[in-house]
Amino acid sequence: MQPYFYRRFTLLLALLAGLCLHVTAQTITASATPALTVYLTNSGQVAVTAAQINSGSTTSTSCGPVTLSLLKDGSPAGTVSVVGNEFYNGNINTLDGPTASSPTGTVFVAIDFASYGTPFINGNTYAINSNCHATNSKSYVESKLLGRSTYSFENTDVFEVFGDPCGGTKKKLAIKASYAANQITFTTAGPHTATLIATDACGNISTATTTTINVVDVRCGSGEKYNVCHNGRPLCLDATALAAHLSHGDTYGPCPNSRTSLSPAVVVDAMPNPAVDGLFQVHVSANTDGPVQINLIDMQGTAVSRLFEGTLKAGEERDFTVNNPNLRQGLYLIRVQSGTKASSTRVEVRK
């Protein structure tokens, strides 16, 4: 009896030592670009892949290929909760499971909870029972799940792996694990984050510094069209013409100076632009004295409304409200006639 106990005890010590060595032998370094700007498509979303974020992540592990995955705004794609029960199979005390599996295209990146013993379980809420808990539960589960998409704990020799945290009591293995995918999708414009995680099949893991994702909405008009800045002028381009324009130096979005000089006499802004349901403000600033006429014109050249007709003095500023919910979705021109000179700027209306 005594040699058998010492053999089991020696095996347990060796396993624990191996786990410690496994942790200290971490050989993965995840490295990510600090910032990335992406643009919503006309479907209202944009995908970001781990390859776009990766910036020279390295590894020298012999544990198979390294998997790169992403947390979106600090959160995993989802979690899996599983429980396996201990039983005696006539030879050893073992488990009837569990098998933890994440969805296709994802891998486990964090073990949120693991306990072999008699954990408290209430639905998907797990808590350790300090009176019966194997302290190596989490490290063992990490060694089996991290970097993988599935693993079965069925037929595990629980005494050899965990020891016996409370003799004479039937125990179980409870696990809650988070998984991440190599692609995440954003649907709202503005600042977001992506966190690159590198894992391998031995459970080695490295997390890169968080990447700032600037999601920009450059959609315009109807159909698949996008705002670009072309030689200092805003254009609303069809997707088929986009690549050619970007290749010769045009940029996504509004031009750097959104305040457009329409003539030597007048400067005009439209805010917000794009406008929603035909409601926006037109701000006029005169540089010289003189007569000014300002009209809102559709892209067929038809005058929709006259915003102003009169004389402005140098330095004078005026604001005009356009509130016309009957305006159709699309582009319109704010046309300014100042003396013998005329210019226009665009405003987009969305529904």
C-alpha beads as a LAMMPS data file, in Angstrom:
LAMMPS data file: protein, C-alpha beads

351 atoms
350 bonds

1 atom types
1 bond types

-500.0 500.0 xlo xhi
-500.0 500.0 ylo yhi
-500.0 500.0 zlo zhi

Masses

1 110.0

Atoms # bond

1 1 1 0.000 0.000 0.000
2 1 1 2.780 2.375 0.963
3 1 1 4.826 2.016 -2.289
4 1 1 1.630 2.586 -4.289
5 1 1 0.921 5.778 -2.356
6 1 1 4.466 7.057 -2.862
7 1 1 4.313 6.212 -6.557
8 1 1 1.106 8.242 -6.889
9 1 1 2.588 11.049 -4.798
10 1 1 5.755 11.122 -6.938
11 1 1 3.707 11.258 -10.121
12 1 1 1.683 14.135 -8.724
13 1 1 4.805 16.090 -7.809
14 1 1 6.226 15.472 -11.273
15 1 1 3.031 16.734 -12.863
16 1 1 3.039 19.884 -10.749
17 1 1 6.697 20.473 -11.552
18 1 1 5.923 20.014 -15.237
19 1 1 3.130 22.561 -15.023
20 1 1 5.433 25.079 -13.335
21 1 1 8.068 24.487 -16.002
22 1 1 5.360 24.878 -18.636
23 1 1 4.445 28.295 -17.250
24 1 1 8.028 29.559 -16.975
25 1 1 8.897 28.264 -20.461
26 1 1 6.534 30.749 -22.093
27 1 1 7.973 31.430 -25.531
28 1 1 5.205 33.400 -27.274
29 1 1 5.264 37.166 -27.657
30 1 1 2.146 38.779 -29.082
31 1 1 2.791 42.115 -30.784
32 1 1 0.118 44.363 -32.296
33 1 1 -0.053 47.624 -34.214
34 1 1 -0.998 50.502 -31.871
35 1 1 -3.812 51.907 -34.032
36 1 1 -5.886 51.055 -37.078
37 1 1 -8.491 53.035 -39.018
38 1 1 -11.255 51.112 -40.788
39 1 1 -14.392 52.161 -42.662
40 1 1 -17.969 50.973 -42.401
41 1 1 -19.249 49.396 -45.597
42 1 1 -22.722 50.072 -46.915
43 1 1 -23.900 47.006 -45.026
44 1 1 -23.216 49.024 -41.866
45 1 1 -20.322 46.911 -40.607
46 1 1 -16.599 46.317 -40.989
47 1 1 -14.522 43.245 -40.114
48 1 1 -11.074 43.391 -38.513
49 1 1 -8.842 40.308 -38.617
50 1 1 -6.017 39.226 -36.363
51 1 1 -3.686 39.447 -39.371
52 1 1 -4.469 43.169 -39.709
53 1 1 -3.599 43.767 -36.057
54 1 1 -0.564 41.472 -35.871
55 1 1 2.779 43.251 -35.909
56 1 1 5.510 40.659 -35.734
57 1 1 4.265 38.294 -33.032
58 1 1 6.964 35.695 -32.409
59 1 1 7.246 32.181 -31.019
60 1 1 9.827 29.470 -30.546
61 1 1 7.503 26.855 -29.067
62 1 1 7.326 23.290 -30.307
63 1 1 3.646 23.022 -29.403
64 1 1 2.261 23.244 -32.903
65 1 1 1.189 26.371 -34.762
66 1 1 0.379 29.559 -32.873
67 1 1 -3.207 30.789 -33.142
68 1 1 -3.964 34.514 -33.211
69 1 1 -7.348 35.726 -31.955
70 1 1 -8.967 38.993 -30.906
71 1 1 -10.960 40.462 -28.070
72 1 1 -13.476 43.085 -29.203
73 1 1 -13.572 46.114 -26.883
74 1 1 -11.942 43.961 -24.211
75 1 1 -14.508 41.152 -24.367
76 1 1 -14.223 37.588 -25.684
77 1 1 -16.566 36.259 -28.333
78 1 1 -18.294 34.077 -25.752
79 1 1 -17.950 31.571 -22.911
80 1 1 -18.551 27.852 -22.428
81 1 1 -19.582 26.287 -19.089
82 1 1 -19.310 22.529 -18.537
83 1 1 -19.335 20.020 -15.661
84 1 1 -18.044 16.441 -15.448
85 1 1 -18.811 14.020 -12.604
86 1 1 -16.430 11.659 -10.859
87 1 1 -17.090 7.924 -10.799
88 1 1 -15.189 4.705 -10.139
89 1 1 -14.771 2.618 -13.298
90 1 1 -13.521 -0.491 -11.508
91 1 1 -9.894 0.508 -11.855
92 1 1 -9.487 4.214 -11.128
93 1 1 -11.551 7.191 -10.096
94 1 1 -12.243 9.034 -13.324
95 1 1 -14.629 11.534 -14.938
96 1 1 -17.586 11.102 -17.264
97 1 1 -16.515 14.340 -18.970
98 1 1 -16.787 17.179 -19.576
99 1 1 -15.977 17.968 -23.185
100 1 1 -15.445 21.701 -23.680
101 1 1 -15.860 22.919 -27.277
102 1 1 -15.903 26.417 -28.724
103 1 1 -17.602 27.441 -32.003
104 1 1 -15.908 26.864 -35.349
105 1 1 -13.150 29.381 -36.034
106 1 1 -12.524 30.173 -32.349
107 1 1 -10.103 28.991 -29.664
108 1 1 -10.107 29.146 -25.892
109 1 1 -8.080 32.101 -24.616
110 1 1 -8.923 32.223 -20.899
111 1 1 -10.064 29.884 -18.144
112 1 1 -12.421 31.959 -16.038
113 1 1 -13.143 29.181 -13.545
114 1 1 -11.942 25.658 -12.869
115 1 1 -12.459 23.525 -9.802
116 1 1 -12.141 19.825 -9.115
117 1 1 -13.957 19.185 -5.868
118 1 1 -17.437 20.202 -4.782
119 1 1 -17.853 23.660 -6.323
120 1 1 -21.030 25.652 -5.773
121 1 1 -23.064 25.690 -8.996
122 1 1 -26.105 27.843 -9.653
123 1 1 -26.971 27.749 -13.348
124 1 1 -23.899 29.181 -15.125
125 1 1 -22.571 30.738 -11.906
126 1 1 -19.715 28.761 -10.365
127 1 1 -17.890 29.333 -7.075
128 1 1 -15.083 27.448 -5.352
129 1 1 -15.885 25.480 -2.210
130 1 1 -12.789 26.085 -0.121
131 1 1 -13.498 22.926 1.863
132 1 1 -13.075 20.753 -1.236
133 1 1 -11.031 22.192 -4.092
134 1 1 -7.869 20.997 -5.868
135 1 1 -5.537 23.998 -6.092
136 1 1 -4.056 22.886 -9.418
137 1 1 -7.492 22.743 -11.103
138 1 1 -7.062 25.925 -13.138
139 1 1 -3.477 25.302 -14.241
140 1 1 -4.344 21.793 -15.383
141 1 1 -7.403 22.927 -17.349
142 1 1 -5.354 25.756 -18.894
143 1 1 -2.765 23.242 -20.099
144 1 1 -5.495 21.290 -21.886
145 1 1 -7.778 24.016 -23.238
146 1 1 -5.841 27.195 -24.032
147 1 1 -5.102 27.460 -27.738
148 1 1 -7.513 24.638 -28.578
149 1 1 -11.111 24.664 -29.703
150 1 1 -12.071 21.396 -27.984
151 1 1 -10.837 18.975 -25.330
152 1 1 -12.434 16.074 -23.462
153 1 1 -11.607 15.478 -19.785
154 1 1 -13.363 12.130 -19.895
155 1 1 -11.434 9.203 -18.298
156 1 1 -9.024 11.544 -16.481
157 1 1 -7.361 9.768 -13.543
158 1 1 -8.478 12.358 -11.017
159 1 1 -6.344 11.081 -8.121
160 1 1 -3.228 11.155 -10.239
161 1 1 -3.980 14.642 -11.579
162 1 1 -5.658 16.418 -8.668
163 1 1 -5.044 14.298 -5.587
164 1 1 -7.976 13.978 -3.207
165 1 1 -9.078 17.363 -1.784
166 1 1 -11.832 15.788 0.366
167 1 1 -11.722 12.047 0.886
168 1 1 -14.887 10.012 0.794
169 1 1 -16.836 12.662 -1.135
170 1 1 -17.992 12.327 -4.718
171 1 1 -16.487 15.195 -6.673
172 1 1 -16.828 16.912 -10.049
173 1 1 -14.836 19.095 -12.434
174 1 1 -16.512 22.416 -13.285
175 1 1 -15.081 24.693 -15.990
176 1 1 -15.975 28.069 -17.437
177 1 1 -13.776 29.128 -20.371
178 1 1 -13.760 32.134 -22.722
179 1 1 -13.079 31.853 -26.437
180 1 1 -12.080 34.376 -29.098
181 1 1 -12.119 34.433 -32.912
182 1 1 -9.534 35.567 -35.442
183 1 1 -12.022 38.106 -36.792
184 1 1 -14.259 40.643 -35.061
185 1 1 -16.942 42.902 -36.530
186 1 1 -17.781 46.513 -35.674
187 1 1 -21.137 48.077 -36.494
188 1 1 -20.833 51.540 -34.928
189 1 1 -18.547 54.417 -35.846
190 1 1 -16.156 55.844 -33.273
191 1 1 -13.249 54.629 -31.141
192 1 1 -13.063 50.926 -30.303
193 1 1 -10.343 48.510 -29.190
194 1 1 -9.003 45.134 -30.277
195 1 1 -6.706 42.973 -28.164
196 1 1 -4.492 40.442 -29.924
197 1 1 -3.942 37.116 -28.129
198 1 1 -1.451 34.459 -29.239
199 1 1 -1.905 30.875 -27.995
200 1 1 -0.516 27.439 -28.776
201 1 1 -1.742 23.915 -28.163
202 1 1 0.328 23.585 -24.967
203 1 1 -1.551 26.425 -23.334
204 1 1 1.185 29.032 -23.739
205 1 1 -0.449 32.424 -24.126
206 1 1 0.589 36.034 -24.695
207 1 1 -1.538 39.182 -24.874
208 1 1 -0.421 42.213 -26.867
209 1 1 -0.889 45.855 -25.948
210 1 1 -4.400 46.967 -26.870
211 1 1 -4.912 48.371 -30.371
212 1 1 -7.108 51.433 -30.878
213 1 1 -9.592 50.870 -33.719
214 1 1 -11.000 54.031 -35.262
215 1 1 -14.183 53.067 -37.096
216 1 1 -15.206 55.750 -39.588
217 1 1 -18.524 56.056 -41.398
218 1 1 -17.808 57.382 -44.899
219 1 1 -20.968 56.132 -46.568
220 1 1 -22.887 58.538 -48.769
221 1 1 -25.773 58.642 -51.228
222 1 1 -27.769 55.552 -52.096
223 1 1 -26.289 52.204 -53.002
224 1 1 -22.661 51.379 -52.279
225 1 1 -21.046 54.820 -52.279
226 1 1 -18.337 56.399 -50.153
227 1 1 -17.042 59.874 -49.326
228 1 1 -13.504 60.625 -50.462
229 1 1 -11.378 63.747 -50.616
230 1 1 -10.200 64.371 -54.183
231 1 1 -7.722 67.236 -54.696
232 1 1 -9.198 69.055 -51.713
233 1 1 -12.776 68.522 -52.889
234 1 1 -15.297 66.059 -51.390
235 1 1 -16.687 63.424 -53.729
236 1 1 -19.311 60.701 -53.268
237 1 1 -17.992 57.742 -55.281
238 1 1 -19.445 54.459 -56.363
239 1 1 -17.562 51.469 -54.968
240 1 1 -16.378 50.504 -58.459
241 1 1 -14.475 53.795 -58.777
242 1 1 -13.116 53.783 -55.237
243 1 1 -9.954 51.729 -55.719
244 1 1 -8.694 53.848 -58.605
245 1 1 -9.180 57.082 -56.669
246 1 1 -7.493 55.766 -53.539
247 1 1 -4.559 54.466 -55.577
248 1 1 -3.687 57.936 -56.874
249 1 1 -3.784 59.675 -53.509
250 1 1 -7.420 60.375 -52.673
251 1 1 -8.397 59.638 -49.076
252 1 1 -11.486 58.286 -47.356
253 1 1 -13.840 60.696 -45.630
254 1 1 -14.166 64.480 -45.598
255 1 1 -11.325 66.731 -46.668
256 1 1 -9.071 67.921 -43.822
257 1 1 -10.551 71.428 -44.009
258 1 1 -14.321 70.974 -43.848
259 1 1 -14.874 74.704 -44.091
260 1 1 -15.059 75.301 -47.847
261 1 1 -14.379 78.665 -49.428
262 1 1 -17.067 79.074 -52.044
263 1 1 -16.024 82.494 -53.351
264 1 1 -13.823 85.405 -52.371
265 1 1 -16.893 86.862 -50.657
266 1 1 -18.514 83.998 -48.724
267 1 1 -17.594 80.933 -46.664
268 1 1 -20.313 78.351 -45.942
269 1 1 -20.678 75.349 -43.636
270 1 1 -23.472 72.756 -43.514
271 1 1 -23.907 70.988 -40.171
272 1 1 -24.452 68.156 -39.615
273 1 1 -23.260 66.682 -42.879
274 1 1 -24.617 64.079 -43.589
275 1 1 -27.977 65.433 -42.412
276 1 1 -30.859 63.246 -41.268
277 1 1 -34.437 63.719 -42.494
278 1 1 -33.718 67.051 -44.157
279 1 1 -32.716 68.909 -40.980
280 1 1 -29.446 70.851 -40.960
281 1 1 -27.933 74.284 -40.362
282 1 1 -26.232 76.430 -42.997
283 1 1 -23.706 78.881 -41.583
284 1 1 -22.587 81.825 -43.758
285 1 1 -19.653 84.126 -43.122
286 1 1 -19.075 87.099 -45.454
287 1 1 -15.559 88.293 -46.256
288 1 1 -16.579 91.365 -48.258
289 1 1 -19.591 93.648 -48.645
290 1 1 -21.986 92.739 -51.430
291 1 1 -25.166 91.054 -52.596
292 1 1 -25.500 87.314 -51.903
293 1 1 -28.019 84.710 -52.990
294 1 1 -27.987 81.223 -51.477
295 1 1 -30.101 78.358 -52.869
296 1 1 -30.465 74.667 -52.067
297 1 1 -30.367 72.706 -55.345
298 1 1 -30.805 68.996 -56.039
299 1 1 -28.398 67.038 -58.273
300 1 1 -30.710 67.506 -61.271
301 1 1 -30.217 71.269 -60.982
302 1 1 -33.683 72.026 -59.616
303 1 1 -33.888 74.720 -56.940
304 1 1 -35.434 73.174 -53.827
305 1 1 -35.494 76.308 -51.675
306 1 1 -33.952 79.764 -51.399
307 1 1 -32.094 80.180 -48.141
308 1 1 -31.089 83.835 -48.441
309 1 1 -31.183 86.780 -50.785
310 1 1 -29.831 90.147 -49.709
311 1 1 -26.696 92.076 -48.840
312 1 1 -24.048 90.974 -46.377
313 1 1 -21.286 93.105 -44.888
314 1 1 -17.704 91.964 -44.387
315 1 1 -17.447 89.954 -41.156
316 1 1 -21.194 89.377 -40.958
317 1 1 -22.337 85.852 -40.104
318 1 1 -25.747 84.305 -40.620
319 1 1 -27.307 80.925 -39.760
320 1 1 -30.144 79.387 -41.745
321 1 1 -32.122 76.296 -40.780
322 1 1 -33.222 73.802 -43.394
323 1 1 -36.027 71.656 -42.004
324 1 1 -37.604 69.788 -44.888
325 1 1 -38.443 66.141 -44.074
326 1 1 -39.701 65.737 -47.661
327 1 1 -36.171 65.977 -49.040
328 1 1 -35.257 62.723 -50.731
329 1 1 -32.164 60.867 -49.654
330 1 1 -29.121 61.889 -51.677
331 1 1 -26.759 64.754 -52.425
332 1 1 -27.709 68.434 -52.693
333 1 1 -25.781 71.595 -53.502
334 1 1 -25.720 74.779 -51.468
335 1 1 -25.168 77.255 -54.303
336 1 1 -23.842 80.742 -53.490
337 1 1 -24.101 83.599 -55.965
338 1 1 -21.986 86.580 -54.942
339 1 1 -21.878 89.309 -57.540
340 1 1 -20.670 87.754 -60.763
341 1 1 -19.171 84.695 -59.058
342 1 1 -20.909 81.461 -58.132
343 1 1 -19.753 78.335 -56.297
344 1 1 -21.344 75.436 -54.460
345 1 1 -20.702 72.919 -51.719
346 1 1 -22.371 69.559 -51.126
347 1 1 -24.595 68.352 -48.355
348 1 1 -25.840 64.781 -48.030
349 1 1 -29.328 63.949 -46.797
350 1 1 -30.059 60.552 -45.243
351 1 1 -33.302 59.013 -44.087

Bonds

1 1 1 2
2 1 2 3
3 1 3 4
4 1 4 5
5 1 5 6
6 1 6 7
7 1 7 8
8 1 8 9
9 1 9 10
10 1 10 11
11 1 11 12
12 1 12 13
13 1 13 14
14 1 14 15
15 1 15 16
16 1 16 17
17 1 17 18
18 1 18 19
19 1 19 20
20 1 20 21
21 1 21 22
22 1 22 23
23 1 23 24
24 1 24 25
25 1 25 26
26 1 26 27
27 1 27 28
28 1 28 29
29 1 29 30
30 1 30 31
31 1 31 32
32 1 32 33
33 1 33 34
34 1 34 35
35 1 35 36
36 1 36 37
37 1 37 38
38 1 38 39
39 1 39 40
40 1 40 41
41 1 41 42
42 1 42 43
43 1 43 44
44 1 44 45
45 1 45 46
46 1 46 47
47 1 47 48
48 1 48 49
49 1 49 50
50 1 50 51
51 1 51 52
52 1 52 53
53 1 53 54
54 1 54 55
55 1 55 56
56 1 56 57
57 1 57 58
58 1 58 59
59 1 59 60
60 1 60 61
61 1 61 62
62 1 62 63
63 1 63 64
64 1 64 65
65 1 65 66
66 1 66 67
67 1 67 68
68 1 68 69
69 1 69 70
70 1 70 71
71 1 71 72
72 1 72 73
73 1 73 74
74 1 74 75
75 1 75 76
76 1 76 77
77 1 77 78
78 1 78 79
79 1 79 80
80 1 80 81
81 1 81 82
82 1 82 83
83 1 83 84
84 1 84 85
85 1 85 86
86 1 86 87
87 1 87 88
88 1 88 89
89 1 89 90
90 1 90 91
91 1 91 92
92 1 92 93
93 1 93 94
94 1 94 95
95 1 95 96
96 1 96 97
97 1 97 98
98 1 98 99
99 1 99 100
100 1 100 101
101 1 101 102
102 1 102 103
103 1 103 104
104 1 104 105
105 1 105 106
106 1 106 107
107 1 107 108
108 1 108 109
109 1 109 110
110 1 110 111
111 1 111 112
112 1 112 113
113 1 113 114
114 1 114 115
115 1 115 116
116 1 116 117
117 1 117 118
118 1 118 119
119 1 119 120
120 1 120 121
121 1 121 122
122 1 122 123
123 1 123 124
124 1 124 125
125 1 125 126
126 1 126 127
127 1 127 128
128 1 128 129
129 1 129 130
130 1 130 131
131 1 131 132
132 1 132 133
133 1 133 134
134 1 134 135
135 1 135 136
136 1 136 137
137 1 137 138
138 1 138 139
139 1 139 140
140 1 140 141
141 1 141 142
142 1 142 143
143 1 143 144
144 1 144 145
145 1 145 146
146 1 146 147
147 1 147 148
148 1 148 149
149 1 149 150
150 1 150 151
151 1 151 152
152 1 152 153
153 1 153 154
154 1 154 155
155 1 155 156
156 1 156 157
157 1 157 158
158 1 158 159
159 1 159 160
160 1 160 161
161 1 161 162
162 1 162 163
163 1 163 164
164 1 164 165
165 1 165 166
166 1 166 167
167 1 167 168
168 1 168 169
169 1 169 170
170 1 170 171
171 1 171 172
172 1 172 173
173 1 173 174
174 1 174 175
175 1 175 176
176 1 176 177
177 1 177 178
178 1 178 179
179 1 179 180
180 1 180 181
181 1 181 182
182 1 182 183
183 1 183 184
184 1 184 185
185 1 185 186
186 1 186 187
187 1 187 188
188 1 188 189
189 1 189 190
190 1 190 191
191 1 191 192
192 1 192 193
193 1 193 194
194 1 194 195
195 1 195 196
196 1 196 197
197 1 197 198
198 1 198 199
199 1 199 200
200 1 200 201
201 1 201 202
202 1 202 203
203 1 203 204
204 1 204 205
205 1 205 206
206 1 206 207
207 1 207 208
208 1 208 209
209 1 209 210
210 1 210 211
211 1 211 212
212 1 212 213
213 1 213 214
214 1 214 215
215 1 215 216
216 1 216 217
217 1 217 218
218 1 218 219
219 1 219 220
220 1 220 221
221 1 221 222
222 1 222 223
223 1 223 224
224 1 224 225
225 1 225 226
226 1 226 227
227 1 227 228
228 1 228 229
229 1 229 230
230 1 230 231
231 1 231 232
232 1 232 233
233 1 233 234
234 1 234 235
235 1 235 236
236 1 236 237
237 1 237 238
238 1 238 239
239 1 239 240
240 1 240 241
241 1 241 242
242 1 242 243
243 1 243 244
244 1 244 245
245 1 245 246
246 1 246 247
247 1 247 248
248 1 248 249
249 1 249 250
250 1 250 251
251 1 251 252
252 1 252 253
253 1 253 254
254 1 254 255
255 1 255 256
256 1 256 257
257 1 257 258
258 1 258 259
259 1 259 260
260 1 260 261
261 1 261 262
262 1 262 263
263 1 263 264
264 1 264 265
265 1 265 266
266 1 266 267
267 1 267 268
268 1 268 269
269 1 269 270
270 1 270 271
271 1 271 272
272 1 272 273
273 1 273 274
274 1 274 275
275 1 275 276
276 1 276 277
277 1 277 278
278 1 278 279
279 1 279 280
280 1 280 281
281 1 281 282
282 1 282 283
283 1 283 284
284 1 284 285
285 1 285 286
286 1 286 287
287 1 287 288
288 1 288 289
289 1 289 290
290 1 290 291
291 1 291 292
292 1 292 293
293 1 293 294
294 1 294 295
295 1 295 296
296 1 296 297
297 1 297 298
298 1 298 299
299 1 299 300
300 1 300 301
301 1 301 302
302 1 302 303
303 1 303 304
304 1 304 305
305 1 305 306
306 1 306 307
307 1 307 308
308 1 308 309
309 1 309 310
310 1 310 311
311 1 311 312
312 1 312 313
313 1 313 314
314 1 314 315
315 1 315 316
316 1 316 317
317 1 317 318
318 1 318 319
319 1 319 320
320 1 320 321
321 1 321 322
322 1 322 323
323 1 323 324
324 1 324 325
325 1 325 326
326 1 326 327
327 1 327 328
328 1 328 329
329 1 329 330
330 1 330 331
331 1 331 332
332 1 332 333
333 1 333 334
334 1 334 335
335 1 335 336
336 1 336 337
337 1 337 338
338 1 338 339
339 1 339 340
340 1 340 341
341 1 341 342
342 1 342 343
343 1 343 344
344 1 344 345
345 1 345 346
346 1 346 347
347 1 347 348
348 1 348 349
349 1 349 350
350 1 350 351
